[in-house]
Amino acid sequence: MPRRTPRTILDRQRTPRRFTKFLKGASICALVAGLLSPLSQTAAAQPASATAAAAANDYCGGRCSDILPAGQNGNATLAEILLNQAFGSQPAHADDQLAPYGNLASGYSGLTDAKINDFFRDASFGVPADQVESTLKPAGRTDVTIVRDKKTGVPHITGTTRYGTEFGAGYAAAQDRLWLMDVFRHVGRGKLTPFAGGAPSNQGLEQEFWRHAPYTEADLQAQIDNAVATNGARGQQALADVRAYLAGINAYIDASDSGRYFPGEYVLTGHKDSVTNAGTIGHFKETDLVALASVIGALFGSGGGGEVNNAISLLAAQSKYGVEEGTKVWESFRERNDPEAVLTVHNGESFPYATKPADPQGEALPAAGSVAEEPLVYDRTGSAATTAATGTSAAATASALSSAKRGMSNALVVSGKSTASGNPIAVFGPQTGYFAPQLLMLQEIQGPGLSARGASFAGLSMYVELGRGQDYAWSATTSGQDIIDTYAVELCQDDTHYLYRGTCTAMEKIEQTNAWKPTTADGTAAGSYRMQVWRTKYGPVTHRATVDGKRVAYTTLRSSYMHEADSIIGFQMLNDPDYVKSPQTFQSAVQHINYTFNWFYADSQHTAYYNSGDNPVRANGVDAEFPVWARSAYEWKNWTPTTNTADYTPASAHPNSIDQDYYISWNNKQAKDYTTASWGNGSVHRGNLLEDRVKKLVTAGGVTRASLTKAMADAALADLRAEDVLPKLLKVVNSSPVTDTAAAAAVTKLSDWVTAGAKRKETSAGSKAYANAEAIRILDAWWPLLVKAEFEPGLGSDLYTAMANNLPVDEAPSAGHGPTGSHAGSSFQYGWWSYVHKDIRAVLGETVEGGLAKPYCGGGSLSACRTILINSLKEAAAKTAAQVYPGDDLCSAGDQWCADSVNQRTLGGIKHNKISWQNRPTYQQVVEFASHR
C-alpha cells in the first residue's frame, strides 16, 4: 500500500494539465480584460457607512479572538481564477488569514496577550467605523445590512426582522461559498460526478457518503417535516429561518448570474458559458440543506460502526489462542475502559455506556471466511472502470465501514480559579481539514432572537455553529461514542428478502446512475456507473455472511439515520441570547444535537462540558462491539423502524460537568466507563499532549490567554510517538551498550531530538527544513517497522492484519489518511502507540495498569526485545529520505518538510500556498469574557 494517496477523495477541482496549457497559451491580459467587464458584486456594493465602534451587547472586552484560514472569500470569478492560475494572485480576502495562522508555529514561544491578534483576528461584535470596507442592503431590502470589515472581509449581518436577518445570512453565505455549497449538496445526494466531473476522487467521495446516507428526495423532505412537527414553536421558527436563508441564497444566485460575477467554476465545469452567459445555476431548496447536513454529520458526528471488522479480529484471536484466551487478548487490544486513558471528565465520575455485558446475548458472529462486502457500484463504463477508479472505490468503502473515523478537533478550557484574571479562558476549535475554499465560513449575525459570531459549515449558516454569543463562547470536538449498530438479518426466499419479526420481507432497492464527460476543470474521460443500496428496516446492507449455518446480510443502523435535520434546534438555541444565559442552559441547548460531539462552554464565571448524541438504549446483554441478530429481543428499546426512533439514554447519563478545574479534549475518552466506538484509547493518546501541558499550567496558576494558546501551539508541533513512547524504546535499547555503529548513530540522533523537545519544527521561520530532521526521518521509517517486528511474531500475520484493520499502526503527518487525505495537518489520532507503550513498559518491569494479555516484544525478554528494536532501527536508519517521503503531486521525493506541510486542498479554482505542519484546529477561538449580563 502506498504511503500517501496522491489525490484523495476530497481533492478535486484541481486545475488539470490541459487547463494549465490553455492558460499558458492564452493571452492572459486580453482574456482577463474582457472577463472583467461585468461589475463584480464587491465593486457594486454601496459605500461604507459609519457604524458604532463597539457593540453594547459585547461582554468580551476585546479579549475574544479567532482565526479561519485561508480566508473568508471562497468565491472567485472566472477572471480571478485565471489570474490565480497564471500569476498566483489572490482575490481579496481569499488568503489573508493563512499567514497569521501559519506563523504561530514559529512565533508562539514569545507570545503575550498583547500579541495574540498577530496570529488571530479580533472577534468582537460589530465593526469600528474606520474599519468598514463595504455596506450592502442585499436585494435592496431595508430590514437587513451586511457590513464587511477591511481586515478579513467577514460579513457582519444585522437585521431588524428575523426574516431579513436570515435572508442576509443566506445572501452572505452565497457571496462567500456558493460553489462549495453547490458541490456539497451534490455530494450529499451522491451526484457529484455529473456536476463536477468524474475524477476518481469525486467518484470515491460520492460513493462514501451515499453509502452512509442513501436518501431519496422523499426521505430528505420527511426529515424536515419530522424536525418541524416534533419541536413545536422552535421547529416552526427553524423552518421559517431556513426559508428566509434559502431566499437569500437564491437572491444572490440571481444577482450574480445577471451581473455575471458568479463563481468561475460554473464556467470551467460546463454549467455556464463565459461568452453568452447561457446555462443555469440551480436554486437551493430545503432538502439541499438536509443533504449538506448528512455529509457534515458523516464526516464529524457519527460515532460507531466497525462491528464486522471487530468480529473478524475476535475470531482471528480465538483461532490463534482458543476461545477463552483469544477473547482476553482481543479485549486487551480493544481497551474499552483502559485505566490509563486520558479523560475529559477527570474527577472520577463514572458514566457507563456500551460497556461489556457480563453475559452477551444475541451475538451473530460470522463463520470464518464467509464475510463479503456488499458491492455499491455496478455497470461501470469508460473512466469508471479504470484501476484508479476501482481503487478509490475500495478506499471509500473501507473508510465508510470503519469505526476509525477522523473526528479531529481539540479544546483547552481552564476555570477562573487558575487564571490570572479570575475569568475562565478557552482555546478551542474544530479540526475540519484544510480546503480552498474552507468548509467553514465566518459571520456575525445580529437580529431578533439571534446574537452570535463564529463559524458555520457553508450552506448551513442560518445559525453560528461554533463561536461566541454576547457573554459566552462554545465549541465542539468529535466524541465518537457508539450510535451505530450492526444487525444480522436472516435471508429468506432469496438474497433480497429477509426475516423481519418473523415475516419474510422484501428489501428496498435504492439506486441511481451517474454519468460524466470531460470539462475544462476536469479532463477525466467520459464514464458512468450505477450505485445500488439494499435497505432494510435495520438500515442499509453492508456485508453478506453466514452465521450459524444461516445466510445473512449485515446491516448498519445509526440513531441519526433519517434524522439529519434534528440538530437544527440545538444550534438555534445556541444563537438565542434569551435562551443561553448559563452553563446549565448551554447544556440544555446542546442536548438537542443528535450528532456525537463533545461541547465546551466558557463565560466570565463558569465553564461547562456536555457530550451530545442520541445514544440508543440497547437490549440487556447486547454487546455494541459486535453484530447481533435482527430480532425483537435485541433491538433498541422501544425502537420504531418507520421513524427510526427509540429510547435514548437520559442527559444525566451523558458525560457532563460544570466548573471542573480544566477540560481538555482531542477526541480522547470522555469519562470513566464511557466506551467509544473507535479503538486506541489507552495509555498514550494525543489527548495526553494537551493534558500534560494544561495540567502543568493549572498547577502553577496564573493562566493567561497567551500561556494557554502556547500550550496548544506547543502540542501542535509535538510528535506523540517521540514525546511519549520513544523514551521507553530508547531505555530498552540502552539497557546494554550499543556497539553497532549505525544503530549507535541513530540512537544518538533520536536521543538528541527527545532532549530538544521532540517537535517537528522548522529550524527558523520559513526555512522549510526541520531541526533534528534526521531523527524525524528515522522515527518515521522506524515506527511501522518496529510495530510489525514487535507484534507480528506473537500475534501471527492473520491476527496482526485483523488488528491493524481495527486500528491503523501509524498516523504520521506525512501519511494520507481519512477523507481529508495527506497534507491535512491532523495527525496521531489513531495508532499503536499505546500498545507499544504498554508492552515495552512490561518488558522493562514497570507497573502497567490494563496491560496487554500477553508479552510481545521478544516474548517479554528484555534482551530479545532489545535485539528486535535494534535490528528494526538499523533497517529504518538505512532508508533514504526519498524512500520515507516518496513524493506526490505537491512534493518531490525526499522533501520532508513538504511531505508534512499543510495544503489547502482545492475544491474550486483558487490555489493557496502550503504552510508548515501544525496539528491544531482549522477554526480556532481564544476567549476570555470580562463580564456577564
Order of alpha helices (4+ residues) and beta strands (2+ residues): alpha-alpha-beta-alpha-alpha-beta-beta-beta-beta-alpha-alpha-alpha-alpha-alpha-alpha-alpha-alpha-alpha-beta-beta-beta-alpha-beta-beta-beta-beta-beta-beta-beta-beta-beta-beta-beta-beta-beta-beta-alpha-alpha-beta-beta-beta-beta-beta-beta-alpha-alpha-alpha-alpha-alpha-alpha-alpha-alpha-alpha-alpha-beta-beta
